[in-house]
Amino acid sequence: ATAGCTAANKTLKVGIESNFRPFTYTEGGESKGFEVELWQAISQEANLKYELVPMEQSELNKAVQAGKIDLAIAGMTVNKARKDNFVFSDPYFQTGLVILTQADSPIKGKDDLANKVIATKTGSTAYTFAGGITGIKEVRGYPDISEAYDQLKNKSVDAVIFDERNVHDFQQNGGEGKVKIAGEVLNKESYAIIAKKRSKYIGRINQAIGKVVKDGTYETLYGKWFGG
Ligand code: GLN
């Protein structure tokens, strides 16, 4: 055997998010979610040992770039700007952004957002998207998306723009009867695992993603977390 750590026996530090339901979140001291279980399947297939490191999204990005953690799986949207900083795996989830308003709001879609105040998560793709809406009055960023939802419930902001599946989760867990989605999905996005540039793990991870899709594991997990 050679000295030091080989790719096969090193324990990877894998960043996840503490509050990005239903993909990755902490509950009762435990890491849960679709991505936590998907990663379990991928890592098993790729024969990678790991420990999960829960953080906020902005810290995650920095930690991956700095090489403090090896990878992150946390609903990370693939986009051009981020490709300067990270390498992405093959995407494993198709989704988009939606507008969430109060149940009695007159806002029906993006065209009604002129002079409105939007809350969302700092550093997210939704934050950038909201800033680009014509005539928008203000975009308020919060590191924890729950704070943005609280602002909406308080009527301190006119709308939240954020990832569609997380919004659906809030509609069922905290927002019942108080909020509604306005209009269609705004921005098509797909999620992928991120790693530091020139990471040696991405090839194996992509192979494993292909495998868990092919053998039905992905579909089972999708059904468990999103079906019905
Ligand atoms: N998909 C969004 C992004 O990549 C939000 C991800 C998240 O909050 N973890 O910016």
py3Dmol code that shows the C-alpha trace and the ligand (Angstrom):
import py3Dmol

protein = """\
ATOM      1  CA  ALA A   1       0.000   0.000   0.000  1.00  0.00           C
ATOM      2  CA  THR A   2       1.119   3.566  -0.634  1.00  0.00           C
ATOM      3  CA  ALA A   3       1.446   6.116   2.125  1.00  0.00           C
ATOM      4  CA  GLY A   4      -1.222   8.748   2.643  1.00  0.00           C
ATOM      5  CA  CYS A   5      -4.792   8.781   1.511  1.00  0.00           C
ATOM      6  CA  THR A   6      -5.913   7.282  -1.733  1.00  0.00           C
ATOM      7  CA  ALA A   7      -9.155   8.322  -3.360  1.00  0.00           C
ATOM      8  CA  ALA A   8     -10.656   5.033  -2.225  1.00  0.00           C
ATOM      9  CA  ASN A   9     -10.098   5.381   1.494  1.00  0.00           C
ATOM     10  CA  LYS A  10     -10.189   9.097   2.158  1.00  0.00           C
ATOM     11  CA  THR A  11     -13.279  10.237   4.068  1.00  0.00           C
ATOM     12  CA  LEU A  12     -14.742  13.061   2.002  1.00  0.00           C
ATOM     13  CA  LYS A  13     -16.280  16.086   3.638  1.00  0.00           C
ATOM     14  CA  VAL A  14     -19.593  16.641   1.887  1.00  0.00           C
ATOM     15  CA  GLY A  15     -21.382  19.920   2.466  1.00  0.00           C
ATOM     16  CA  ILE A  16     -25.152  20.000   2.760  1.00  0.00           C
ATOM     17  CA  GLU A  17     -27.573  22.703   3.814  1.00  0.00           C
ATOM     18  CA  SER A  18     -29.255  22.979   7.170  1.00  0.00           C
ATOM     19  CA  ASN A  19     -32.498  24.442   5.775  1.00  0.00           C
ATOM     20  CA  PHE A  20     -33.296  23.603   2.167  1.00  0.00           C
ATOM     21  CA  ARG A  21     -36.332  21.350   2.449  1.00  0.00           C
ATOM     22  CA  PRO A  22     -37.067  18.809   1.173  1.00  0.00           C
ATOM     23  CA  PHE A  23     -33.602  18.384  -0.376  1.00  0.00           C
ATOM     24  CA  THR A  24     -31.273  18.785   2.573  1.00  0.00           C
ATOM     25  CA  TYR A  25     -32.085  19.913   6.099  1.00  0.00           C
ATOM     26  CA  THR A  26     -31.378  19.255   9.746  1.00  0.00           C
ATOM     27  CA  GLU A  27     -34.162  17.960  11.977  1.00  0.00           C
ATOM     28  CA  GLY A  28     -33.735  16.659  15.504  1.00  0.00           C
ATOM     29  CA  GLY A  29     -29.969  16.772  15.037  1.00  0.00           C
ATOM     30  CA  GLU A  30     -30.193  14.554  11.961  1.00  0.00           C
ATOM     31  CA  SER A  31     -29.446  15.338   8.323  1.00  0.00           C
ATOM     32  CA  LYS A  32     -32.413  14.490   6.153  1.00  0.00           C
ATOM     33  CA  GLY A  33     -33.809  14.992   2.682  1.00  0.00           C
ATOM     34  CA  PHE A  34     -33.934  13.805  -0.910  1.00  0.00           C
ATOM     35  CA  GLU A  35     -30.345  14.850  -1.585  1.00  0.00           C
ATOM     36  CA  VAL A  36     -29.041  13.258   1.610  1.00  0.00           C
ATOM     37  CA  GLU A  37     -30.509   9.939   0.464  1.00  0.00           C
ATOM     38  CA  LEU A  38     -29.498  10.444  -3.160  1.00  0.00           C
ATOM     39  CA  TRP A  39     -25.921  11.117  -2.050  1.00  0.00           C
ATOM     40  CA  GLN A  40     -25.990   8.004   0.084  1.00  0.00           C
ATOM     41  CA  ALA A  41     -26.839   5.977  -3.023  1.00  0.00           C
ATOM     42  CA  ILE A  42     -24.301   7.783  -5.229  1.00  0.00           C
ATOM     43  CA  SER A  43     -21.453   7.449  -2.731  1.00  0.00           C
ATOM     44  CA  GLN A  44     -22.183   3.772  -2.197  1.00  0.00           C
ATOM     45  CA  GLU A  45     -22.129   3.190  -5.939  1.00  0.00           C
ATOM     46  CA  ALA A  46     -18.887   5.191  -6.323  1.00  0.00           C
ATOM     47  CA  ASN A  47     -17.369   3.545  -3.240  1.00  0.00           C
ATOM     48  CA  LEU A  48     -16.699   6.867  -1.494  1.00  0.00           C
ATOM     49  CA  LYS A  49     -16.580   7.295   2.264  1.00  0.00           C
ATOM     50  CA  TYR A  50     -17.917  10.564   3.582  1.00  0.00           C
ATOM     51  CA  GLU A  51     -19.113  12.675   6.440  1.00  0.00           C
ATOM     52  CA  LEU A  52     -21.843  15.294   6.053  1.00  0.00           C
ATOM     53  CA  VAL A  53     -21.127  18.902   6.989  1.00  0.00           C
ATOM     54  CA  PRO A  54     -24.278  21.062   7.306  1.00  0.00           C
ATOM     55  CA  MET A  55     -23.861  24.806   6.599  1.00  0.00           C
ATOM     56  CA  GLU A  56     -25.656  27.786   5.132  1.00  0.00           C
ATOM     57  CA  GLN A  57     -25.453  28.109   1.347  1.00  0.00           C
ATOM     58  CA  SER A  58     -23.069  31.098   1.311  1.00  0.00           C
ATOM     59  CA  GLU A  59     -20.626  29.300   3.623  1.00  0.00           C
ATOM     60  CA  LEU A  60     -20.898  26.140   1.550  1.00  0.00           C
ATOM     61  CA  ASN A  61     -19.810  27.881  -1.613  1.00  0.00           C
ATOM     62  CA  LYS A  62     -16.783  29.410   0.103  1.00  0.00           C
ATOM     63  CA  ALA A  63     -15.831  26.154   1.788  1.00  0.00           C
ATOM     64  CA  VAL A  64     -15.860  24.237  -1.504  1.00  0.00           C
ATOM     65  CA  GLN A  65     -13.848  26.922  -3.291  1.00  0.00           C
ATOM     66  CA  ALA A  66     -11.288  26.992  -0.509  1.00  0.00           C
ATOM     67  CA  GLY A  67     -11.076  23.196  -0.461  1.00  0.00           C
ATOM     68  CA  LYS A  68     -12.218  23.009   3.168  1.00  0.00           C
ATOM     69  CA  ILE A  69     -14.842  20.508   2.068  1.00  0.00           C
ATOM     70  CA  ASP A  70     -14.560  18.201  -0.929  1.00  0.00           C
ATOM     71  CA  LEU A  71     -18.064  18.465  -2.379  1.00  0.00           C
ATOM     72  CA  ALA A  72     -21.478  19.910  -1.742  1.00  0.00           C
ATOM     73  CA  ILE A  73     -24.924  18.582  -2.577  1.00  0.00           C
ATOM     74  CA  ALA A  74     -27.415  21.298  -1.711  1.00  0.00           C
ATOM     75  CA  GLY A  75     -29.745  22.196  -4.544  1.00  0.00           C
ATOM     76  CA  MET A  76     -26.957  24.019  -6.276  1.00  0.00           C
ATOM     77  CA  THR A  77     -28.201  25.457  -9.556  1.00  0.00           C
ATOM     78  CA  VAL A  78     -25.885  25.072 -12.526  1.00  0.00           C
ATOM     79  CA  ASN A  79     -25.076  28.419 -14.111  1.00  0.00           C
ATOM     80  CA  LYS A  80     -22.351  30.105 -16.094  1.00  0.00           C
ATOM     81  CA  ALA A  81     -21.075  32.445 -13.395  1.00  0.00           C
ATOM     82  CA  ARG A  82     -20.587  29.584 -10.949  1.00  0.00           C
ATOM     83  CA  LYS A  83     -18.616  27.590 -13.505  1.00  0.00           C
ATOM     84  CA  ASP A  84     -15.799  30.094 -12.953  1.00  0.00           C
ATOM     85  CA  ASN A  85     -15.601  28.913  -9.350  1.00  0.00           C
ATOM     86  CA  PHE A  86     -16.679  25.278  -9.312  1.00  0.00           C
ATOM     87  CA  VAL A  87     -16.933  22.113 -11.279  1.00  0.00           C
ATOM     88  CA  PHE A  88     -20.457  20.715 -11.498  1.00  0.00           C
ATOM     89  CA  SER A  89     -21.469  17.080 -11.745  1.00  0.00           C
ATOM     90  CA  ASP A  90     -24.091  16.006 -14.259  1.00  0.00           C
ATOM     91  CA  PRO A  91     -27.408  17.566 -13.232  1.00  0.00           C
ATOM     92  CA  TYR A  92     -29.845  15.318 -11.356  1.00  0.00           C
ATOM     93  CA  PHE A  93     -32.892  17.569 -10.837  1.00  0.00           C
ATOM     94  CA  GLN A  94     -34.910  19.852 -13.133  1.00  0.00           C
ATOM     95  CA  THR A  95     -36.762  22.707 -11.497  1.00  0.00           C
ATOM     96  CA  GLY A  96     -37.164  26.498 -11.457  1.00  0.00           C
ATOM     97  CA  LEU A  97     -38.095  29.584  -9.482  1.00  0.00           C
ATOM     98  CA  VAL A  98     -41.572  30.699  -8.442  1.00  0.00           C
ATOM     99  CA  ILE A  99     -43.198  33.808  -6.962  1.00  0.00           C
ATOM    100  CA  LEU A 100     -44.939  33.306  -3.620  1.00  0.00           C
ATOM    101  CA  THR A 101     -47.334  35.986  -2.348  1.00  0.00           C
ATOM    102  CA  GLN A 102     -49.923  36.422   0.393  1.00  0.00           C
ATOM    103  CA  ALA A 103     -53.131  34.487  -0.273  1.00  0.00           C
ATOM    104  CA  ASP A 104     -55.022  37.767  -0.819  1.00  0.00           C
ATOM    105  CA  SER A 105     -52.350  39.486  -2.937  1.00  0.00           C
ATOM    106  CA  PRO A 106     -53.298  41.023  -6.315  1.00  0.00           C
ATOM    107  CA  ILE A 107     -49.914  39.927  -7.745  1.00  0.00           C
ATOM    108  CA  LYS A 108     -50.517  37.443 -10.559  1.00  0.00           C
ATOM    109  CA  GLY A 109     -47.025  37.106 -12.011  1.00  0.00           C
ATOM    110  CA  LYS A 110     -43.697  38.733 -12.795  1.00  0.00           C
ATOM    111  CA  ASP A 111     -45.294  41.683 -14.608  1.00  0.00           C
ATOM    112  CA  ASP A 112     -46.979  42.802 -11.383  1.00  0.00           C
ATOM    113  CA  LEU A 113     -43.736  43.143  -9.436  1.00  0.00           C
ATOM    114  CA  ALA A 114     -42.845  46.756 -10.358  1.00  0.00           C
ATOM    115  CA  ASN A 115     -42.404  48.841  -7.178  1.00  0.00           C
ATOM    116  CA  LYS A 116     -42.656  45.712  -5.029  1.00  0.00           C
ATOM    117  CA  VAL A 117     -40.368  44.447  -2.269  1.00  0.00           C
ATOM    118  CA  ILE A 118     -39.110  40.878  -2.676  1.00  0.00           C
ATOM    119  CA  ALA A 119     -37.503  38.645  -0.056  1.00  0.00           C
ATOM    120  CA  THR A 120     -35.280  35.692  -0.875  1.00  0.00           C
ATOM    121  CA  LYS A 121     -32.078  33.947   0.130  1.00  0.00           C
ATOM    122  CA  THR A 122     -28.798  35.849  -0.075  1.00  0.00           C
ATOM    123  CA  GLY A 123     -26.448  34.460  -2.704  1.00  0.00           C
ATOM    124  CA  SER A 124     -29.076  32.275  -4.357  1.00  0.00           C
ATOM    125  CA  THR A 125     -29.950  32.259  -8.037  1.00  0.00           C
ATOM    126  CA  ALA A 126     -33.336  33.702  -7.008  1.00  0.00           C
ATOM    127  CA  TYR A 127     -31.558  36.702  -5.465  1.00  0.00           C
ATOM    128  CA  THR A 128     -29.835  37.472  -8.772  1.00  0.00           C
ATOM    129  CA  PHE A 129     -33.018  36.818 -10.733  1.00  0.00           C
ATOM    130  CA  ALA A 130     -35.142  39.096  -8.520  1.00  0.00           C
ATOM    131  CA  GLY A 131     -32.595  41.907  -8.843  1.00  0.00           C
ATOM    132  CA  GLY A 132     -33.002  41.745 -12.616  1.00  0.00           C
ATOM    133  CA  ILE A 133     -36.779  42.238 -12.658  1.00  0.00           C
ATOM    134  CA  THR A 134     -37.756  45.511 -14.311  1.00  0.00           C
ATOM    135  CA  GLY A 135     -38.956  48.188 -11.910  1.00  0.00           C
ATOM    136  CA  ILE A 136     -38.431  46.126  -8.757  1.00  0.00           C
ATOM    137  CA  LYS A 137     -38.263  48.333  -5.652  1.00  0.00           C
ATOM    138  CA  GLU A 138     -36.081  46.299  -3.343  1.00  0.00           C
ATOM    139  CA  VAL A 139     -34.704  42.780  -2.936  1.00  0.00           C
ATOM    140  CA  ARG A 140     -34.086  41.715   0.660  1.00  0.00           C
ATOM    141  CA  GLY A 141     -31.691  38.812   1.134  1.00  0.00           C
ATOM    142  CA  TYR A 142     -31.663  36.498   4.147  1.00  0.00           C
ATOM    143  CA  PRO A 143     -29.094  33.733   4.705  1.00  0.00           C
ATOM    144  CA  ASP A 144     -31.897  31.484   5.976  1.00  0.00           C
ATOM    145  CA  ILE A 145     -34.944  31.232   3.668  1.00  0.00           C
ATOM    146  CA  SER A 146     -37.278  30.809   6.667  1.00  0.00           C
ATOM    147  CA  GLU A 147     -36.671  34.475   7.485  1.00  0.00           C
ATOM    148  CA  ALA A 148     -37.874  35.454   4.010  1.00  0.00           C
ATOM    149  CA  TYR A 149     -41.035  33.373   4.490  1.00  0.00           C
ATOM    150  CA  ASP A 150     -41.577  35.021   7.888  1.00  0.00           C
ATOM    151  CA  GLN A 151     -41.335  38.455   6.250  1.00  0.00           C
ATOM    152  CA  LEU A 152     -43.997  37.389   3.770  1.00  0.00           C
ATOM    153  CA  LYS A 153     -46.318  36.112   6.511  1.00  0.00           C
ATOM    154  CA  ASN A 154     -45.819  39.407   8.412  1.00  0.00           C
ATOM    155  CA  LYS A 155     -46.678  41.298   5.234  1.00  0.00           C
ATOM    156  CA  SER A 156     -43.337  43.141   5.488  1.00  0.00           C
ATOM    157  CA  VAL A 157     -42.599  42.190   1.881  1.00  0.00           C
ATOM    158  CA  ASP A 158     -44.834  41.739  -1.171  1.00  0.00           C
ATOM    159  CA  ALA A 159     -43.458  38.427  -2.388  1.00  0.00           C
ATOM    160  CA  VAL A 160     -40.789  35.760  -2.036  1.00  0.00           C
ATOM    161  CA  ILE A 161     -39.033  34.402  -5.107  1.00  0.00           C
ATOM    162  CA  PHE A 162     -37.308  31.086  -4.552  1.00  0.00           C
ATOM    163  CA  ASP A 163     -36.815  27.503  -5.671  1.00  0.00           C
ATOM    164  CA  GLU A 164     -40.158  25.917  -6.568  1.00  0.00           C
ATOM    165  CA  ARG A 165     -39.878  22.714  -4.490  1.00  0.00           C
ATOM    166  CA  ASN A 166     -38.791  24.552  -1.357  1.00  0.00           C
ATOM    167  CA  VAL A 167     -41.725  26.924  -1.818  1.00  0.00           C
ATOM    168  CA  HIS A 168     -44.094  23.939  -2.167  1.00  0.00           C
ATOM    169  CA  ASP A 169     -42.698  22.563   1.086  1.00  0.00           C
ATOM    170  CA  PHE A 170     -43.321  25.866   2.891  1.00  0.00           C
ATOM    171  CA  GLN A 171     -46.873  25.997   1.510  1.00  0.00           C
ATOM    172  CA  GLN A 172     -47.504  22.741   3.379  1.00  0.00           C
ATOM    173  CA  ASN A 173     -45.356  23.434   6.453  1.00  0.00           C
ATOM    174  CA  GLY A 174     -45.991  26.888   7.853  1.00  0.00           C
ATOM    175  CA  GLY A 175     -47.659  28.737   5.006  1.00  0.00           C
ATOM    176  CA  GLU A 176     -50.993  26.880   4.944  1.00  0.00           C
ATOM    177  CA  GLY A 177     -53.834  29.189   3.955  1.00  0.00           C
ATOM    178  CA  LYS A 178     -51.618  32.266   4.109  1.00  0.00           C
ATOM    179  CA  VAL A 179     -49.724  32.129   0.826  1.00  0.00           C
ATOM    180  CA  LYS A 180     -50.124  31.242  -2.845  1.00  0.00           C
ATOM    181  CA  ILE A 181     -47.932  30.862  -5.906  1.00  0.00           C
ATOM    182  CA  ALA A 182     -48.380  33.625  -8.498  1.00  0.00           C
ATOM    183  CA  GLY A 183     -47.946  32.628 -12.117  1.00  0.00           C
ATOM    184  CA  GLU A 184     -45.737  30.058 -13.802  1.00  0.00           C
ATOM    185  CA  VAL A 185     -42.254  28.767 -13.107  1.00  0.00           C
ATOM    186  CA  LEU A 186     -39.949  31.663 -13.947  1.00  0.00           C
ATOM    187  CA  ASN A 187     -36.491  30.382 -14.543  1.00  0.00           C
ATOM    188  CA  LYS A 188     -35.645  26.836 -15.610  1.00  0.00           C
ATOM    189  CA  GLU A 189     -32.849  25.530 -13.398  1.00  0.00           C
ATOM    190  CA  SER A 190     -31.126  22.245 -12.750  1.00  0.00           C
ATOM    191  CA  TYR A 191     -29.272  21.086  -9.656  1.00  0.00           C
ATOM    192  CA  ALA A 192     -25.877  19.420  -9.571  1.00  0.00           C
ATOM    193  CA  ILE A 193     -23.180  18.492  -7.074  1.00  0.00           C
ATOM    194  CA  ILE A 194     -20.326  21.025  -6.837  1.00  0.00           C
ATOM    195  CA  ALA A 195     -16.652  20.384  -6.232  1.00  0.00           C
ATOM    196  CA  LYS A 196     -13.460  22.383  -6.263  1.00  0.00           C
ATOM    197  CA  LYS A 197     -12.059  22.918  -9.749  1.00  0.00           C
ATOM    198  CA  ARG A 198     -10.006  19.977 -11.001  1.00  0.00           C
ATOM    199  CA  SER A 199     -11.629  17.694  -8.432  1.00  0.00           C
ATOM    200  CA  LYS A 200     -10.715  14.078  -9.079  1.00  0.00           C
ATOM    201  CA  TYR A 201     -14.067  12.795  -7.812  1.00  0.00           C
ATOM    202  CA  ILE A 202     -16.471  14.216 -10.389  1.00  0.00           C
ATOM    203  CA  GLY A 203     -15.890  11.456 -12.964  1.00  0.00           C
ATOM    204  CA  ARG A 204     -16.769   8.703 -10.502  1.00  0.00           C
ATOM    205  CA  ILE A 205     -19.718  10.681  -9.209  1.00  0.00           C
ATOM    206  CA  ASN A 206     -21.120  11.167 -12.715  1.00  0.00           C
ATOM    207  CA  GLN A 207     -20.822   7.443 -13.404  1.00  0.00           C
ATOM    208  CA  ALA A 208     -22.620   6.718 -10.161  1.00  0.00           C
ATOM    209  CA  ILE A 209     -25.400   9.217 -10.936  1.00  0.00           C
ATOM    210  CA  GLY A 210     -25.915   7.431 -14.261  1.00  0.00           C
ATOM    211  CA  LYS A 211     -26.083   4.115 -12.463  1.00  0.00           C
ATOM    212  CA  VAL A 212     -28.616   5.116  -9.785  1.00  0.00           C
ATOM    213  CA  VAL A 213     -30.836   6.633 -12.470  1.00  0.00           C
ATOM    214  CA  LYS A 214     -30.625   3.484 -14.577  1.00  0.00           C
ATOM    215  CA  ASP A 215     -31.230   0.973 -11.774  1.00  0.00           C
ATOM    216  CA  GLY A 216     -34.373   2.722 -10.464  1.00  0.00           C
ATOM    217  CA  THR A 217     -32.913   4.011  -7.182  1.00  0.00           C
ATOM    218  CA  TYR A 218     -33.408   7.605  -8.297  1.00  0.00           C
ATOM    219  CA  GLU A 219     -37.030   7.001  -9.187  1.00  0.00           C
ATOM    220  CA  THR A 220     -37.721   5.359  -5.824  1.00  0.00           C
ATOM    221  CA  LEU A 221     -36.225   8.298  -3.936  1.00  0.00           C
ATOM    222  CA  TYR A 222     -38.056  10.778  -6.143  1.00  0.00           C
ATOM    223  CA  GLY A 223     -41.335   9.010  -5.425  1.00  0.00           C
ATOM    224  CA  LYS A 224     -40.650   8.995  -1.703  1.00  0.00           C
ATOM    225  CA  TRP A 225     -39.891  12.731  -1.499  1.00  0.00           C
ATOM    226  CA  PHE A 226     -41.954  14.277  -4.303  1.00  0.00           C
ATOM    227  CA  GLY A 227     -44.568  11.783  -5.452  1.00  0.00           C
ATOM    228  CA  GLY A 228     -48.096  12.204  -4.179  1.00  0.00           C
TER     229      GLY A 228
END
"""
ligand_1 = """\
10
LIG
N -30.938 26.640 -6.248
C -30.583 27.848 -5.554
C -29.170 28.218 -5.852
O -28.448 27.418 -6.354
C -30.810 27.733 -4.064
C -30.015 26.629 -3.445
C -30.057 26.607 -1.950
O -30.680 27.445 -1.320
N -29.411 25.664 -1.383
O -28.765 29.316 -5.597
"""
view = py3Dmol.view(width=600, height=400)
view.addModel(protein, "pdb")
view.setStyle({"model": 0}, {"cartoon": {"style": "trace"}})
view.addModel(ligand_1, "xyz")
view.setStyle({"model": 1}, {"stick": {}})
view.zoomTo()
view.show()
